[in-house]
Amino acid sequence: MKKTIWILLDNRMGSVGQAKGIMQEIDSSRYNLVTKELQYSRWAGLPNFIRRQSLIGIANPEILNGETPHLVLSTSRRTAPVALYLKKRHPEIVLVQLMYPGSYGINKFAKVFLPKHDDNKHTRPNFHFTVGSPHRVNQATLNTYHQEWETAFSHLPKPWTALIIGGAIKGKPFTIENAQALAVSVKNLKSRIGGSLLITDSRRTGSEAETTIMNTLQNIPCYSFLWGSKDKNPLMGYYACADNIIVTGDSVSMCCEACGTGKPVFVFEGKNWLTSKHLRFTKSLFDTGYATPLIDGCEKFTGGKFLYPSAEIAREIMKLV
């Protein structure tokens, strides 16, 4: 009989993408995967040491009814109290957690999966560190999206450089100065290697920064998908088809997905923008050979290493059930 695994999904794209990456690596012939998409009330913003092992902040508690799972995968800080609530009701359930959920109830989790840039936290026996965070970009996914998107970009001269732009992070705006510095660095790189750009940005980029970047790069052939567009999102097509990738260092998810392609990845760090945690993360990518800084001469970096912690985490989860 198959073992049942519940995946508690947050409503944030980053944590959902991480969960999907792990799910696609779990053997479906042995495990029954059930996703539980949690909806939140305003009380979900309370810290976990107040929510503890409860359903405070959960607007659809009825979703947790049904057959008791063998294992529960909590995919974010906000889903951790729900996992602990299930453990209180059913002590036999095995809990695993993505990202550090806070110290309350931490020992109830059989494994807590953390990226190495979080190893400044107090280490515990149930902590498992990986380079970067799990994601969904593997070779099979890339092959599928390459077939879907290559024709859309075929009119553009090669090499194709994907430019994936994030933006403001908590307490750190994405300034016009950094937007201009990114655009100039991209323009200089393309003047050296030629070809076209495949551009996308985020809600966090901001309209002024977006305009600054697009104006600076206006003479370079490009395919763009900018925030607010109603077109189909080509991001996975960018990963699949690009010859190299530029990504801003503010998003762990975007950087890890880019490094999952095995292609040359150039990371823009900016000035007085990234937090110490982000800088630890980008340094871990540089030190392990998955990426290089976006600086003069970065095109000499040839890539070739595939960052894919999803498979490692999935193997550890399957060992537990």
C-alpha positions in Angstrom: 0.0 0.0 0.0 1.2 3.5 -0.8 2.3 5.8 1.9 0.5 9.1 2.0 2.4 12.4 2.1 0.6 15.7 2.6 2.2 18.9 1.2 1.0 22.0 3.0 1.2 24.8 0.4 1.5 28.4 1.2 0.1 31.1 -1.2 3.5 32.4 -2.1 5.1 31.5 -5.4 8.6 30.9 -3.9 7.5 28.2 -1.5 5.1 26.6 -3.9 7.9 26.4 -6.5 10.2 24.7 -4.0 7.5 22.2 -3.0 6.8 21.4 -6.7 10.4 20.7 -7.2 10.5 18.2 -4.4 7.2 16.6 -5.4 8.4 15.8 -8.9 11.3 13.8 -7.4 9.2 11.6 -5.1 8.4 8.2 -6.4 4.7 8.3 -7.2 4.6 4.5 -7.5 5.4 4.3 -3.8 3.9 7.4 -2.4 0.5 9.1 -2.7 1.1 12.9 -2.8 -1.8 15.1 -1.6 -1.5 18.9 -1.7 -3.3 21.0 0.9 -3.6 24.6 -0.3 -4.0 26.7 2.8 -5.9 29.9 2.8 -5.1 32.6 5.3 -7.0 35.1 7.5 -5.4 38.3 8.8 -4.2 36.4 11.9 -1.7 34.4 9.8 0.7 37.3 10.2 1.1 36.6 13.9 4.6 35.1 14.8 4.8 31.4 15.2 5.6 31.5 18.9 2.0 32.9 19.3 0.4 30.6 16.7 2.3 27.6 18.1 0.6 24.3 17.3 -2.8 25.7 16.2 -4.9 26.7 13.2 -4.9 30.4 14.1 -4.8 32.3 10.8 -6.2 29.4 8.7 -9.3 30.3 6.8 -10.1 26.8 5.4 -9.4 24.3 8.3 -11.8 21.8 6.7 -9.1 21.1 4.1 -7.3 19.1 6.7 -10.1 16.5 7.1 -9.6 13.1 5.6 -7.3 10.1 5.9 -4.4 10.7 8.3 -1.1 11.0 6.3 2.1 9.2 7.1 4.2 12.3 6.6 3.5 16.0 6.4 5.8 18.4 4.4 5.5 21.9 5.7 6.8 24.3 3.0 7.1 27.7 4.7 7.2 29.4 8.1 3.5 30.1 8.0 2.6 26.4 7.4 4.7 25.1 10.4 2.0 25.7 13.1 -0.4 23.7 11.0 2.1 20.8 10.8 2.5 21.0 14.5 -1.2 21.0 15.0 -1.5 17.8 13.0 1.3 16.2 15.0 -0.5 17.0 18.2 -3.6 15.3 17.0 -1.8 12.4 15.4 1.6 11.8 17.1 2.5 9.0 14.6 2.8 11.5 11.8 6.3 12.3 10.6 7.0 16.0 10.1 9.5 17.7 7.7 10.0 21.4 7.2 11.4 23.6 4.5 13.0 26.8 5.8 13.6 27.7 9.4 10.2 28.1 11.1 11.4 29.6 14.4 12.5 27.7 17.5 9.0 26.8 18.8 8.4 23.1 18.2 11.5 22.7 16.1 12.4 19.3 17.7 9.0 17.9 16.5 10.3 17.9 12.9 12.2 14.8 11.8 14.1 17.0 9.3 14.4 20.7 8.8 15.8 21.5 5.3 17.8 24.7 5.2 20.1 26.3 2.6 23.7 26.7 3.6 23.4 30.4 3.8 21.2 29.8 6.9 23.9 27.8 8.7 24.5 30.8 11.0 21.5 29.6 13.0 22.1 27.2 15.9 22.6 23.8 14.4 20.4 21.0 15.6 20.7 17.2 14.9 17.6 17.4 12.7 18.9 20.2 10.4 19.9 19.2 6.9 21.7 21.8 4.9 21.8 22.1 1.1 23.5 24.5 -1.3 20.6 26.7 -2.3 16.9 25.9 -2.1 14.8 23.3 -3.9 13.2 24.2 -7.2 11.5 22.6 -10.2 14.2 23.1 -12.9 15.6 19.8 -14.0 16.6 18.4 -17.4 13.2 16.9 -18.2 11.5 20.2 -17.5 14.0 22.1 -19.6 13.4 19.8 -22.5 9.7 20.3 -22.4 9.8 24.1 -22.2 12.6 24.3 -24.9 10.2 22.6 -27.4 7.4 25.0 -26.4 9.3 28.3 -26.5 12.2 28.0 -28.9 10.1 29.2 -31.9 9.0 32.3 -30.1 12.6 33.5 -29.8 13.9 32.2 -33.1 13.8 35.6 -34.9 16.4 36.9 -32.4 20.2 36.7 -33.0 22.2 34.4 -30.7 23.5 34.1 -28.1 20.3 34.5 -26.1 20.9 36.0 -22.6 18.0 35.7 -20.2 17.8 38.8 -17.9 15.7 38.0 -14.8 15.2 41.0 -12.6 13.9 41.1 -9.0 13.7 44.2 -6.9 13.1 45.6 -3.5 13.5 43.4 -0.5 12.5 44.0 3.1 14.0 47.3 4.2 16.1 47.5 1.0 14.7 49.3 -2.0 15.8 48.5 -5.5 17.2 52.0 -6.2 17.4 53.7 -9.6 21.2 53.7 -9.2 21.3 49.9 -8.9 18.8 49.6 -11.8 21.1 51.7 -13.9 24.2 49.8 -12.8 22.5 46.5 -13.7 21.5 47.8 -17.1 25.0 49.2 -17.9 26.6 45.9 -16.9 24.2 44.0 -19.1 24.7 46.4 -22.0 28.5 46.0 -21.7 28.3 42.2 -21.6 26.1 42.2 -24.7 28.6 44.5 -26.5 31.3 41.9 -25.9 29.3 38.7 -26.8 26.6 40.1 -29.1 23.1 38.5 -29.5 19.8 39.2 -27.8 18.1 39.5 -24.4 15.1 37.6 -23.0 13.9 40.0 -20.3 11.5 39.6 -17.4 11.0 41.5 -14.1 8.9 41.4 -11.0 6.3 43.4 -9.0 9.2 44.3 -6.7 11.2 45.9 -9.5 9.1 49.1 -9.6 8.1 51.1 -12.6 10.9 53.6 -12.4 13.6 51.0 -12.2 11.9 49.0 -15.0 11.8 52.1 -17.3 15.5 52.9 -16.5 16.6 49.4 -17.4 14.5 49.1 -20.6 15.6 52.6 -21.8 19.3 51.7 -21.3 18.9 48.4 -23.2 16.5 49.6 -25.9 19.0 49.1 -28.8 19.6 45.5 -28.0 17.2 43.0 -29.7 15.0 41.5 -27.1 11.9 39.5 -26.1 10.3 41.0 -23.0 7.7 39.9 -20.5 7.3 42.8 -17.9 5.3 42.9 -14.7 1.6 43.3 -15.4 1.7 41.6 -18.8 -1.3 39.4 -19.6 0.7 37.2 -22.0 1.8 33.7 -21.1 4.8 33.8 -18.7 7.9 32.7 -20.6 10.2 32.3 -17.6 10.6 28.5 -17.9 11.2 29.0 -21.6 14.0 31.5 -20.8 15.7 29.0 -18.6 15.3 26.3 -21.3 16.4 28.3 -24.3 18.9 30.9 -23.1 22.6 30.4 -23.7 23.5 32.2 -20.5 21.5 33.9 -17.7 21.8 37.1 -15.7 19.8 37.1 -12.5 19.6 39.6 -9.6 20.8 38.3 -6.2 17.7 39.4 -4.2 15.8 36.2 -5.0 17.1 32.9 -3.7 14.4 31.1 -5.8 15.3 32.8 -9.1 19.1 32.3 -8.6 18.6 28.6 -7.7 16.4 28.0 -10.7 18.9 29.7 -13.0 21.7 27.6 -11.6 19.6 24.4 -12.1 20.1 24.8 -15.9 23.8 24.2 -15.7 24.3 27.2 -18.0 26.6 30.2 -17.2 24.8 32.3 -14.6 25.9 35.8 -13.8 24.6 37.3 -10.6 24.1 41.0 -10.0 24.6 42.1 -6.4 24.4 45.9 -6.6 25.5 48.3 -3.9 24.0 48.6 -0.4 21.1 46.5 -1.5 21.5 42.8 -0.6 21.3 41.8 3.1 24.0 39.8 4.8 21.9 36.7 4.3 21.7 37.3 0.6 25.4 37.9 0.3 26.1 34.7 2.1 23.9 33.0 -0.4 25.5 34.5 -3.5 28.9 33.7 -2.1 27.9 30.1 -1.7 27.0 30.0 -5.4 30.3 31.5 -6.4 32.4 29.3 -4.1 30.8 26.1 -5.3 31.1 27.0 -9.0 27.4 27.4 -9.8 27.5 31.1 -10.7 29.8 34.1 -11.0 29.4 37.8 -10.3 28.2 40.0 -13.2 31.4 41.9 -13.8 33.8 42.6 -16.7 35.1 39.3 -18.0 32.3 37.2 -16.5 31.6 35.7 -19.9 34.7 33.5 -19.4 32.7 31.5 -16.9 31.3 28.5 -18.7 29.0 27.0 -16.1 28.4 23.2 -16.4 27.3 22.5 -12.8 23.6 21.7 -12.2 22.2 22.9 -8.8 19.3 20.7 -7.9 18.7 20.2 -4.2 15.2 19.0 -4.8 16.4 15.4 -5.6 18.5 15.4 -2.4 15.7 16.5 -0.2 13.2 14.1 -1.8 15.6 11.2 -1.1 15.8 12.2 2.5 12.0 12.4 2.8 11.5 9.0 1.3 13.9 7.5 3.8 11.6 8.7 6.6 8.5 6.8 5.4 
